[in-house]
């Protein structure tokens, strides 16, 4: 079985740039280069004392972004989320506990993407992740209540949590990293589509067979019109065979493009999915009220194995190009998410250790980003459009570009100045054709 993505429990430091602010990402994972087959794993010895670099606009405070430490099986699937929180550099790096939400709220998402007042008519969006989030329904209730959204519960028929066979039990073992991912996914569907029903399908592990089983199950559940996948890993020659698990006519399937910058992940490169890149989203004094640039962490590029679909006409890549569209993903312009599952128990320093990234899980409100956020937002826009009966790829968006926000600046790496890593307006790798401006293009 081939490897995918970021795995392990090592601490890796890398500096990111967010405008003038420097941030430190502490990824509780082993890095694997993406964008080419057979990429080697680079292990870094554990280091439990992450250094914080003060942001230029934060005075004595620094910004810390933590990649979700998702457990992995031999498939090495990586969830594509990052949590961002402000920390003080005074004393013993005591965290500023986030007892109230920071980051964009549900109303901000609807405003930024012109989704206000648009109902889905009760359509269902499915989410595919690995392992169990025991607190998923309770945490979702807190998020929706805070954002004045209608309740979405098992009791009222809005929410379902199922295993990869489509049954309510037995559920997989719990994992704190994947629990953060699941909370992010549930909250972003809620933010973009308040009346959407949500089916959360949890694979038993992050190995290929259960993840594929969960995908097939999710796409066939009654009422499901869109499936979001906030995970992925390096491409491999067998992708063209495994694509069958994403080929479900009448269901729009979205996949995150990745959080490691220029380079291609699968299943985002599958021709049967809408590959969702990422942007930095900021409020602006313009007619829209918002502005976006391509996020430096968003994945993009030219597939090594997937043939070019007929609906892609860019000339700088002879094979499948990633991404197709995009939405907010930059942790520096992050989203408020509520998650409480962790492995601390009653340990006295639980909150401090969680927020310093030394123990997995979370304990309340988080500010998060990553293309993990962008994928469920776009899946929800598909549900709002109500047009998925004839869809099994991203072709509809390419032939209906009128309701997209063009992204004209920003880069996610070096590719000789090509549009594959630089937003230039029109189609660009990191941001695709643009971000939703209402559901008209979907």
ZIQUI-V152311 format. One record per residue. RES is the residue in one letter. SS is DSSP state (h for helix, s for strand, l for the rest). PHI is phi as a letter, one per 20 degrees, with the letter a starting at -180 (* if undefined). Layout:
res=RES ss=SS phi=PHI
res=RES ss=SS phi=PHI
//
This chain:
res=X ss=l phi=*
res=X ss=l phi=e
res=X ss=l phi=e
res=X ss=l phi=b
res=X ss=l phi=n
res=X ss=l phi=d
res=X ss=s phi=c
res=X ss=s phi=o
res=X ss=s phi=c
res=X ss=s phi=e
res=X ss=s phi=d
res=X ss=s phi=c
res=X ss=s phi=d
res=X ss=s phi=b
res=X ss=s phi=e
res=X ss=s phi=d
res=X ss=s phi=d
res=X ss=s phi=c
res=X ss=l phi=m
res=X ss=l phi=e
res=X ss=s phi=e
res=X ss=s phi=e
res=X ss=s phi=c
res=X ss=s phi=d
res=X ss=s phi=e
res=X ss=s phi=d
res=X ss=s phi=e
res=X ss=s phi=f
res=X ss=s phi=a
res=X ss=s phi=e
res=X ss=s phi=f
res=X ss=s phi=c
res=X ss=l phi=f
res=X ss=l phi=d
res=X ss=l phi=n
res=X ss=l phi=b
res=X ss=l phi=f
res=X ss=l phi=m
res=X ss=l phi=f
res=X ss=l phi=e
res=X ss=s phi=e
res=X ss=s phi=d
res=X ss=l phi=e
res=X ss=l phi=c
res=X ss=l phi=g
res=X ss=l phi=g
res=X ss=l phi=b
res=X ss=l phi=e
res=X ss=l phi=c
res=X ss=l phi=f
res=X ss=l phi=e
res=X ss=l phi=d
res=X ss=l phi=d
res=X ss=s phi=f
res=X ss=l phi=f
res=X ss=l phi=f
res=X ss=l phi=d
res=X ss=l phi=d
res=X ss=l phi=m
res=X ss=l phi=e
res=X ss=s phi=e
res=X ss=s phi=c
res=X ss=s phi=d
res=X ss=s phi=c
res=X ss=s phi=d
res=X ss=s phi=d
res=X ss=s phi=f
res=X ss=l phi=g
res=X ss=l phi=e
res=X ss=l phi=f
res=X ss=l phi=f
res=X ss=l phi=c
res=X ss=l phi=e
res=X ss=l phi=f
res=X ss=l phi=f
res=X ss=l phi=l
res=X ss=l phi=f
res=X ss=s phi=d
res=X ss=s phi=f
res=X ss=l phi=d
res=X ss=l phi=c
res=X ss=s phi=c
res=X ss=s phi=d
res=X ss=s phi=c
res=X ss=s phi=b
res=X ss=s phi=e
res=X ss=s phi=c
res=X ss=s phi=e
res=X ss=l phi=d
res=X ss=l phi=e
res=X ss=l phi=m
res=X ss=l phi=e
res=X ss=l phi=l
res=X ss=l phi=f
res=X ss=s phi=f
res=X ss=l phi=e
res=X ss=l phi=f
res=X ss=l phi=e
res=X ss=l phi=e
res=X ss=l phi=c
res=X ss=l phi=f
res=X ss=l phi=c
res=X ss=l phi=n
res=X ss=s phi=f
res=X ss=l phi=e
res=X ss=h phi=g
res=X ss=h phi=f
res=X ss=h phi=f
res=X ss=h phi=f
res=X ss=h phi=f
res=X ss=h phi=f
res=X ss=h phi=f
res=X ss=l phi=d
res=X ss=l phi=l
res=X ss=l phi=d
res=X ss=l phi=f
res=X ss=l phi=m
res=X ss=l phi=d
res=X ss=l phi=e
res=X ss=l phi=e
res=X ss=l phi=m
res=X ss=l phi=n
res=X ss=l phi=f
res=X ss=s phi=d
res=X ss=s phi=d
res=X ss=s phi=d
res=X ss=s phi=c
res=X ss=s phi=d
res=X ss=s phi=b
res=X ss=s phi=d
res=X ss=l phi=m
res=X ss=s phi=d
res=X ss=l phi=d
res=X ss=l phi=f
res=X ss=l phi=d
res=X ss=h phi=g
res=X ss=h phi=f
res=X ss=h phi=f
res=X ss=h phi=f
res=X ss=h phi=f
res=X ss=h phi=f
res=X ss=h phi=f
res=X ss=h phi=f
res=X ss=h phi=f
res=X ss=h phi=f
res=X ss=h phi=f
res=X ss=l phi=e
res=X ss=l phi=l
res=X ss=l phi=d
res=X ss=l phi=f
res=X ss=l phi=g
res=X ss=l phi=c
res=X ss=l phi=c
res=X ss=l phi=f
res=X ss=l phi=f
res=X ss=l phi=e
res=X ss=l phi=n
res=X ss=l phi=e
res=X ss=s phi=c
res=X ss=s phi=c
res=X ss=s phi=c
res=X ss=s phi=c
res=X ss=s phi=e
res=X ss=l phi=f
res=X ss=l phi=e
res=X ss=l phi=n
res=X ss=l phi=d
res=X ss=l phi=f
res=X ss=l phi=b
res=X ss=l phi=f
res=X ss=l phi=e
res=X ss=l phi=f
res=X ss=l phi=f
res=X ss=s phi=e
res=X ss=l phi=b
res=X ss=h phi=f
res=X ss=h phi=f
res=X ss=h phi=f
res=X ss=h phi=f
res=X ss=h phi=f
res=X ss=h phi=f
res=X ss=h phi=f
res=X ss=h phi=f
res=X ss=h phi=g
res=X ss=h phi=f
res=X ss=h phi=f
res=X ss=h phi=f
res=X ss=h phi=f
res=X ss=h phi=f
res=X ss=h phi=f
res=X ss=h phi=f
res=X ss=h phi=e
res=X ss=l phi=c
res=X ss=l phi=f
res=X ss=l phi=d
res=X ss=l phi=f
res=X ss=s phi=e
res=X ss=s phi=c
res=X ss=s phi=d
res=X ss=s phi=e
res=X ss=s phi=d
res=X ss=s phi=d
res=X ss=s phi=f
res=X ss=l phi=f
res=X ss=l phi=b
res=X ss=l phi=e
res=X ss=l phi=e
res=X ss=h phi=g
res=X ss=h phi=g
res=X ss=h phi=f
res=X ss=h phi=f
res=X ss=h phi=f
res=X ss=h phi=f
res=X ss=h phi=f
res=X ss=h phi=f
res=X ss=h phi=f
res=X ss=h phi=f
res=X ss=h phi=g
res=X ss=h phi=f
res=X ss=h phi=d
res=X ss=l phi=f
res=X ss=l phi=g
res=X ss=l phi=n
res=X ss=s phi=f
res=X ss=s phi=d
res=X ss=s phi=b
res=X ss=s phi=c
res=X ss=s phi=d
res=X ss=s phi=c
res=X ss=l phi=d
res=X ss=s phi=b
res=X ss=s phi=r
res=X ss=s phi=a
res=X ss=s phi=g
res=X ss=l phi=f
res=X ss=l phi=b
res=X ss=l phi=g
res=X ss=l phi=e
res=X ss=h phi=g
res=X ss=h phi=f
res=X ss=h phi=e
res=X ss=h phi=f
res=X ss=h phi=g
res=X ss=h phi=g
res=X ss=h phi=f
res=X ss=h phi=d
res=X ss=l phi=e
res=X ss=l phi=c
res=X ss=l phi=f
res=X ss=l phi=n
res=X ss=l phi=c
res=X ss=s phi=f
res=X ss=s phi=d
res=X ss=s phi=d
res=X ss=s phi=b
res=X ss=s phi=f
res=X ss=l phi=e
res=X ss=l phi=o
res=X ss=l phi=c
res=X ss=l phi=d
res=X ss=l phi=n
res=X ss=l phi=g
res=X ss=s phi=q
res=X ss=l phi=d
res=X ss=s phi=d
res=X ss=s phi=d
res=X ss=l phi=e
res=X ss=l phi=g
res=X ss=l phi=e
res=X ss=l phi=f
res=X ss=l phi=f
res=X ss=l phi=e
res=X ss=l phi=d
res=X ss=s phi=e
res=X ss=s phi=f
res=X ss=s phi=d
res=X ss=s phi=e
res=X ss=s phi=c
res=X ss=s phi=c
res=X ss=s phi=e
res=X ss=s phi=d
res=X ss=s phi=c
res=X ss=s phi=f
res=X ss=l phi=b
res=X ss=l phi=e
res=X ss=l phi=c
res=X ss=l phi=f
res=X ss=l phi=f
res=X ss=l phi=n
res=X ss=s phi=b
res=X ss=s phi=c
res=X ss=s phi=c
res=X ss=s phi=c
res=X ss=s phi=f
res=X ss=l phi=f
res=X ss=l phi=f
res=X ss=l phi=e
res=X ss=l phi=f
res=X ss=l phi=f
res=X ss=s phi=a
res=X ss=s phi=p
res=X ss=s phi=d
res=X ss=s phi=f
res=X ss=s phi=e
res=X ss=s phi=c
res=X ss=s phi=f
res=X ss=s phi=f
res=X ss=l phi=f
res=X ss=l phi=f
res=X ss=l phi=f
res=X ss=l phi=e
res=X ss=l phi=d
res=X ss=l phi=c
res=X ss=l phi=f
res=X ss=l phi=d
res=X ss=l phi=e
res=X ss=l phi=b
res=X ss=l phi=e
res=X ss=s phi=d
res=X ss=s phi=f
res=X ss=s phi=d
res=X ss=s phi=d
res=X ss=l phi=d
res=X ss=l phi=d
res=X ss=s phi=b
res=X ss=s phi=b
res=X ss=s phi=a
res=X ss=s phi=g
res=X ss=l phi=b
res=X ss=l phi=f
res=X ss=h phi=f
res=X ss=h phi=f
res=X ss=h phi=c
res=X ss=l phi=e
res=X ss=s phi=d
res=X ss=s phi=f
res=X ss=s phi=c
res=X ss=s phi=d
res=X ss=s phi=b
res=X ss=l phi=c
res=X ss=l phi=e
res=X ss=s phi=b
res=X ss=l phi=d
res=X ss=l phi=f
res=X ss=l phi=m
res=X ss=l phi=d
res=X ss=l phi=f
res=X ss=l phi=g
res=X ss=l phi=e
res=X ss=h phi=g
res=X ss=h phi=g
res=X ss=h phi=f
res=X ss=h phi=f
res=X ss=h phi=f
res=X ss=h phi=f
res=X ss=l phi=e
res=X ss=l phi=n
res=X ss=l phi=e
res=X ss=l phi=c
res=X ss=l phi=f
res=X ss=s phi=o
res=X ss=l phi=b
res=X ss=l phi=b
res=X ss=s phi=p
res=X ss=s phi=f
res=X ss=s phi=c
res=X ss=s phi=d
res=X ss=s phi=c
res=X ss=s phi=b
res=X ss=l phi=n
res=X ss=h phi=f
res=X ss=h phi=g
res=X ss=h phi=f
res=X ss=h phi=f
res=X ss=h phi=f
res=X ss=h phi=f
res=X ss=h phi=f
res=X ss=h phi=f
res=X ss=h phi=g
res=X ss=h phi=f
res=X ss=h phi=f
res=X ss=h phi=g
res=X ss=h phi=f
res=X ss=h phi=f
res=X ss=h phi=f
res=X ss=l phi=m
res=X ss=l phi=c
res=X ss=h phi=e
res=X ss=h phi=g
res=X ss=h phi=d
res=X ss=l phi=d
res=X ss=l phi=b
res=X ss=l phi=a
res=X ss=l phi=e
res=X ss=h phi=f
res=X ss=h phi=f
res=X ss=h phi=f
res=X ss=h phi=f
res=X ss=l phi=e
res=X ss=l phi=b
res=X ss=l phi=e
res=X ss=l phi=f
res=X ss=l phi=d
res=X ss=s phi=c
res=X ss=s phi=e
res=X ss=l phi=f
res=X ss=l phi=d
res=X ss=l phi=d
res=X ss=l phi=b
res=X ss=l phi=o
res=X ss=s phi=b
res=X ss=l phi=c
res=X ss=l phi=q
res=X ss=l phi=d
res=X ss=l phi=b
res=X ss=l phi=l
res=X ss=l phi=m
res=X ss=l phi=f
res=X ss=l phi=f
res=X ss=l phi=f
res=X ss=l phi=c
res=X ss=s phi=c
res=X ss=l phi=f
res=X ss=l phi=c
res=X ss=l phi=n
res=X ss=l phi=m
res=X ss=l phi=e
res=X ss=s phi=b
res=X ss=l phi=g
res=X ss=l phi=f
res=X ss=l phi=d
res=X ss=s phi=m
res=X ss=l phi=f
res=X ss=l phi=p
res=X ss=s phi=d
res=X ss=s phi=f
res=X ss=l phi=c
res=X ss=l phi=n
res=X ss=l phi=e
res=X ss=l phi=g
res=X ss=l phi=e
res=X ss=l phi=d
//
